[in-house]
Amino acid sequence: MKMEHPSNVASDQPRQPIPATPEALLSAVLASNERTADPRLRHILDSLLRHLHAFASEVQLSYAELEEGIDFLVQIGKATGPEKHEGILLADILGLATLVGLIDAKKALAAGGTEPALIGPFWRANQPLRPNGAQIASAQTPGDKLFVDGRVVSLDGHPIPNARVETWQASPGGLYENQDPHQEDMNLRARFETDEDGRFSFHSVRPAGYAVPVDGPCGKLLGLQRRDIMRPAHLHFIVLAEGYKTLATQIFDADDPNAYRDVVFGAVGSLLQHFDVQEDGGYVLNLELKLEPGTMRVPLCPLP
């Protein structure tokens, strides 16, 4: 986005004092946005400003409360690091990430596409490319065996070859490997490419549910709300293919005790599935991921 130096931009200051009323103040603030060049940004800021002022007026926000809110946002930034992205966690626990995903996938859902789910704060860049059928759990990883047999298809059921499938999950102990010094680097993470029939597969272990991190400002907020902090067991997937909109989703274990009270509101629609028990005591998850035609976009990765 091109930035203009203030000296090259006409002054937004009115030639007379702003009347000391909330309505006059909002009008002046909205007027300051009129020359925003990008029409989409102008529209977003206009709506944000209107709702922000209406919110403050509705709750009669005090200045002390404003200071506390600003400090909360500062602490969100300070709590973000290589183990978690606190800003993404905030969007998750407020239901905002799930809402935006559902808005973005409105057409796909109407046509029978796979429901989206939030990416969350634990996806890592440069996850290892592995061959289909590979084992993604290290030998030291405990837990029941799980085989995932997946297929990536278009909305009309045609296979999508050469799609990039990113997957990651927590261990049976409820931690991602970047949170746990006892796990190998990139444990329970992988990148696959679909074959000519749109298939990908891998061996892993059955994931466990876990509590979201509560050692930061998001945890303090959840405590003040007296909310549950658990996520049901799940596997993350991001699917990217040329000519199709990127799908970020999760598949949840419908038998998990927290399956219907996800703290980040991600367990929606058909994403709750039963893992089939095998004779050897292991589990199989069969899934089909349906993509909507469109422009592929690689999401921002929260962690290195």
N, C-alpha and C positions, 0 to 999 in steps of 0.2 A: 504494500500500500504506500503510495507516494505521500510524503509529508511536506506541507508547505510551511515555510518559516513565517511566524506571526507578522513580520514586517511586510510580507507579500500578500497578506490576507486583509480584506476590509474589516474594520472593527465591528464586533458584535454588540458593542456597548450602546445602549439607548441614549438619546440626546436629552432625556429627562429621567428623573429618578423612577425606579420601579415602584408602583404603589405597594404599600405594605400589606398585601393580601396573598394567600396561597394561590389564588387563581391568577393574579397578575404575575407572580413569580413563575408559575408553570408556563404561562404564555411566553415570557422572556427566555426561559430555558429552551422551549421548543423552537423559538425563533433562531436561537444560536445554532441549531442543527440544520437549518434550511439549506445551507450551502454545502452540506456533505455531498461529495461528488458521487460516490457509489450509491445508487438508488436502493439496493438491498440493505446496505449498512444504515442509510438514512431511515428506512422503514423500521428496522430493528431498534435503532436508538430512539426513534419517536415513541414506539410502543413501550420500550423499557422505561423511558422518562415518565410517561403518563402513568404507568402502573406503579412505578417507584414512588412518585409523589402521592398517588392515591393510597398506596399502602401506608406510607408514613402518616397521612392524614387520618386514615381509618383507625389506626391503633394509637393515634396521638403520641407518636414516638418522642421520647425525651432525648435531650442531648447526651445524657449519660448513657442511655441505651444505644444511641448511635455510636458513641465511642467504643462501647463494648462490642458492638457488631463489627466495627472496623478492625478492632484488635483480633477478633475471631478470624477474620479473613487473613490477617497478617500471620497468625499462628498456623493457618492452613498451609501457607507457603513454607514456613519454617519446618513443618512436620513432614514435608515431602522430601524423599531421598531415594536411595537405591533399593530399599526394601519395600516401599509403598509410595503411592501417589495420593496424598491426602485430598487434593482437589477433586480428583475423580471419585474418590470415596464419598465425598460430600454430595456430588451430583447423584451418586448411586443411592445413598440412604434417604435422599429427598424424593426419590422416584423420578427425578428429572431425566436421568439417562435412559430409563425404560420408556418414558413418555416420548422422548425425541426419537428413539428407535422405532416405536410404533407409528409415529407420524411419518417418518421417512419411508416406512415399509407399507403404507396404506394401500397402494395399488397392488403390491405383491400379495398381501394378505387376502385381498378381495379375490385374487386369482388362484388362491390355494398355495401360496408360497410359504416357506418356513418362517416361523415367527422369529424376530430378532431378539437378542438379549444383550445387555450391556457388556462392553469389553472388560471393564473392571480395571483395577490398578496393578495387575500382576503380569500382564503380557510382556514378554521380553523380545528385544530386537535380536536378530541373528540366531534364532532357534535352529538347531541342527537339522539339515535335510537328511531324511532317512528313507530307505526303500520301503515300499509297501510290504506289510507283514512283519515289520521290525518290532523289536521289543524296546519300549521307551522307558521302562522302569529298570533301574540299576539292580544288580543281584542282591544288594543289601536292603532293598525296599520290601517291607513286610506287606501282608494283605492278600485277599482273595484274588485269584487271577481273573483278568478281564480281557476279552477279545472284542475289538471294535471293528465292525464291517460296515463301511459307509459307501454311499454313492452320491455324486453331485450331478444334478439334472436341471434342465430348464423347467419353466412353469408347465410346459406341455409334455414333460417326461423324457425329453431327449437327453442322452448322456452328454456331459461336458468334459472332454478330455483335457489334460494338461492344466487343470485348475490347481492353484496353490492352496493347500489346506494347512492352516496353523492350528495346533492343538496344545493345550496345557491343562494341568490339573493339580490339585492338592494331593498330598500323600494321605494314606490311611490315618496318619497322625494329625491331619488337618492343617498342614503347613505346606506352602509352596517352597520349592528348593531354595529360592533366594532369601527366604526367611529363616532357613534351618541349616545351621553349620554342619549338621550330621549327614546331609544329603549331598550327593555329587552335583557339580555344576551342570545345569540344564537337565537335571533329572525330571522325568515325567513331562517333558516338552519335546516337540518335534514339528517339522515341516514336511509335508508330503506333496506329491504330484499325482493327480488322478490318471488312471490308464485310459485306454481307448473307450472303455465302457463307463468312464466316469467314476471308477471305483478307487477306493483307498482303504487300507486296513492296518491295524497295529495291535500289538499285545501290550497290556499294561496291568495295573492292579485297580481294583474297585476303589474309587475315591471315597472320602469321608466328608461329612459336613464340618463346618468350622465356624468359629466366631470371627466377625470382622475385627480388624485391629481397633482397640479402644484406648491405646496409649497416647492418642493425640486429641485435638479439639473435636473431631467427629465423635470420638468415644465419650467425651464430656457431654456433647449434645444428646447422644443416645441415652446417657444416664439421666439427664434432666427430663427427658421424655418418658423415662421408665419403659423403654422398648426392649423387645427381644433383640439379641445381637447375632443370632445364628443364621447361617446360610445352609440350605440343604446340599447334599453331595451332588457334584456336577462335573461335567467336562466342558471346557471352552473350545469353540471352533471359530475361526475366521476363514472364509473362503473367498478367494480372488480369482477371477477369470476374465479375460478380454471379452468385451461386449456385454458384460453383466455387472449389475450393481453388487458391490461387496456385501457379503452377509457376515455379520458377527452374531453369534448365537451361543447358547449353552444347552446341554441336554442334562436334565435333572433326574435323579433317582427317585421315582415316585414312592418307593418304600422307605425313604428317609423320614425320620420322625418330624423333621422340620420342613417337609416338602410343601406344605401349604401356609407357611409363615416366613417366607424369605425376607430378611431385613432390608434387602435392596429391591424387592418387588419384581424380581426377574423371572420367577417361575410362572410363566403365562402359557395358556393354550396347550398345544400338543408337545411342548418342551418337557413336560413331565412324562417319563417313560419308565416301564419296568425292565430291569435287566434280567434276561432269561438265565435260569440256573441250568448248568450242565451236569452230566452224570459224574464228572470228576470233581464236582464242587465249585468249579469256576463259573464265570458269567460271560454272556455274550450280549452285546448291544448292537442291534441292526438299526441303521438310520439312513434316511434319505434327506438330503439337503437341496431344496428347490430355490434356484436363483431367478431374480427378475432381470430382464434385459435392461441395459443402461450403461452408464460410464463407470468403469472400475476406478475406485479410489482407495489408495492404501491408507488406512487409519493412522493417526499419530500413535506411536508406540510409547507407553508411559515409562518403560524401564530399559536400561541398556542391556 
